[in-house]
Amino acid sequence: MKERQVFEDDLKKLQKIVEELASGKLTLQDSLKKYEEGVKLIQGCQAVLKEARRKVELLMKKEGKFTLQDLGEEDAENNDIA
């Protein structure tokens, strides 16, 4: 549950950063700091999503048995951030 809360908080922080950058009110230096912060948040979110995907793949049920199934490259491309 804590992992989900951190993920949700990071998404909210990312949204705020995007809004601040889009506002055009930040100095160049502040914009670069916000961008760097956003990149770090994205990397953290991607790690959480990758782990969640791995867990889903492990729990895929096939013919009454739990087996590891790849969700497919096409699905992975559609769900990547950045």
VENDA-V558234 format. One record per helix or strand of 2 or more residues. SS is the DSSP state (H for helix, E for strand). FROM is the first residue (numbers start at 1). TO is the last residue. If there is no record, write none. Layout:
ss,from,to
SS,FROM,TO
SS,FROM,TO
This chain:
ss,from,to
H,2,23
H,28,59
E,61,62
E,65,66
H,73,79
